Amino acid sequence: MDAFEALADPVRRALLARLARGSARVVDLAADYPISRPAISKHLRLLTEADLVTATNHGRERHYAIRRDGLEPVQTYLTGLRPARPPIPEHALDALELEVRRTTRDRENSTAPTEDDNPTKDDREHTA
């Protein structure tokens, strides 16, 4: 089974989302879903066959974890579907450069604010 077939099932997508938070045992995963442990095991087997999940034995328990590199073909495919951003036209960058120069020049030519430019609280109350 390939990654796309494995991801077609909503239960398997949910299991992957859960395993993205950390490894888990079948019993832990079965507690989160209204399906039997054998059904969870079957879904995990299919995810393992698709190289999306790894299984590691810890004594009598089997721990499942997501294989992030297994998602690379899916990510590559989805990235290819996004439209490429058109390059920024040169004239737009020229206009930006001109605006930056004007702003810089205006700031350099402006004077520091005086007391007359900043009215006190009393001045504002009298004009209101």
C-alpha positions as CSV (number, residue, x, y, z in Angstrom):
1,M,0.0,0.0,0.0
2,D,1.3,3.4,-0.9
3,A,1.1,6.5,1.3
4,F,-1.8,8.0,-0.6
5,E,-3.9,4.8,-0.2
6,A,-3.1,4.7,3.5
7,L,-4.1,8.4,3.9
8,A,-7.4,7.8,2.2
9,D,-8.9,6.4,5.3
10,P,-10.0,8.9,8.0
11,V,-9.2,6.5,10.8
12,R,-5.6,6.1,9.6
13,R,-5.3,9.9,9.2
14,A,-6.5,10.3,12.8
15,L,-4.0,7.6,14.0
16,L,-1.2,9.5,12.2
17,A,-2.3,12.8,13.8
18,R,-2.2,11.1,17.2
19,L,1.2,9.5,16.5
20,A,2.6,12.9,15.5
21,R,2.3,13.8,19.1
22,G,4.3,10.8,20.2
23,S,4.6,7.1,20.1
24,A,1.8,4.9,21.5
25,R,0.8,1.3,22.1
26,V,-2.3,-0.3,20.4
27,V,-4.1,-0.3,23.7
28,D,-3.5,3.5,24.1
29,L,-4.7,4.2,20.5
30,A,-7.8,1.9,20.8
31,A,-8.9,3.9,23.9
32,D,-9.2,7.0,21.7
33,Y,-11.4,5.4,19.0
34,P,-14.7,3.6,19.0
35,I,-13.2,0.6,17.1
36,S,-11.7,-2.7,18.4
37,R,-8.0,-3.2,19.1
38,P,-7.8,-5.7,16.2
39,A,-9.1,-3.0,13.8
40,I,-6.6,-0.5,15.2
41,S,-3.9,-3.1,14.7
42,K,-5.0,-3.6,11.1
43,H,-4.8,0.1,10.4
44,L,-1.4,0.3,12.0
45,R,-0.2,-2.6,9.9
46,L,-1.3,-0.8,6.7
47,L,0.3,2.4,7.9
48,T,3.5,0.4,8.5
49,E,3.4,-1.2,5.1
50,A,3.0,2.3,3.6
51,D,6.2,3.4,5.5
52,L,4.3,6.0,7.4
53,V,4.6,4.3,10.8
54,T,7.3,2.2,12.6
55,A,6.7,-0.5,15.2
56,T,9.2,-1.2,17.9
57,N,9.0,-4.0,20.4
58,H,9.5,-3.1,24.0
59,G,9.3,-6.4,25.9
60,R,5.7,-7.7,25.3
61,E,4.5,-4.4,24.1
62,R,4.7,-2.9,20.6
63,H,5.1,0.9,20.3
64,Y,4.1,2.7,17.1
65,A,5.6,6.0,16.0
66,I,5.2,8.2,12.9
67,R,7.9,8.1,10.2
68,R,8.1,11.7,9.1
69,D,10.3,10.8,6.1
70,G,7.5,8.5,4.9
71,L,5.4,11.6,4.4
72,E,7.9,13.2,2.0
73,P,6.3,11.8,-1.2
74,V,3.0,13.2,-0.1
75,Q,4.5,16.6,0.8
76,T,6.3,16.7,-2.5
77,Y,3.1,16.0,-4.4
78,L,1.1,18.6,-2.5
79,T,3.8,21.2,-2.9
80,G,3.8,20.6,-6.6
81,L,0.1,21.4,-6.7
82,R,0.6,24.9,-5.3
83,P,0.8,27.6,-7.9
84,A,4.2,29.2,-8.1
85,R,4.3,32.8,-7.0
86,P,5.1,35.1,-9.9
87,P,8.3,36.9,-9.5
88,I,8.1,40.5,-8.3
89,P,8.5,42.8,-11.3
90,E,11.6,45.0,-11.3
91,H,9.6,48.2,-11.6
92,A,7.8,47.4,-8.3
93,L,11.2,47.1,-6.6
94,D,12.3,50.4,-8.2
95,A,9.1,52.1,-6.8
96,L,9.8,50.6,-3.4
97,E,13.4,51.9,-3.5
98,L,12.2,55.4,-4.5
99,E,9.7,55.4,-1.6
100,V,12.4,54.3,0.9
101,R,14.7,57.1,-0.3
102,R,11.9,59.7,0.0
103,T,11.0,58.6,3.5
104,T,14.7,58.6,4.6
105,R,15.2,62.1,3.1
106,D,12.0,63.4,4.8
107,R,13.1,62.1,8.1
108,E,16.6,63.6,7.8
109,N,15.1,67.0,6.8
110,S,12.5,67.1,9.5
111,T,13.3,69.0,12.7
112,A,13.0,67.6,16.2
113,P,9.6,68.3,17.8
114,T,9.4,71.4,19.9
115,E,7.3,72.1,23.0
116,D,4.8,73.9,20.7
117,D,4.4,70.8,18.7
118,N,3.5,68.7,21.8
119,P,0.7,70.4,23.7
120,T,0.5,69.7,27.4
121,K,-2.5,68.2,29.1
122,D,-3.6,71.6,30.3
123,D,-3.4,73.0,26.7
124,R,-5.6,70.2,25.4
125,E,-8.2,70.7,28.1
126,H,-8.5,74.4,27.3
127,T,-9.0,73.8,23.6
128,A,-11.6,71.1,24.1
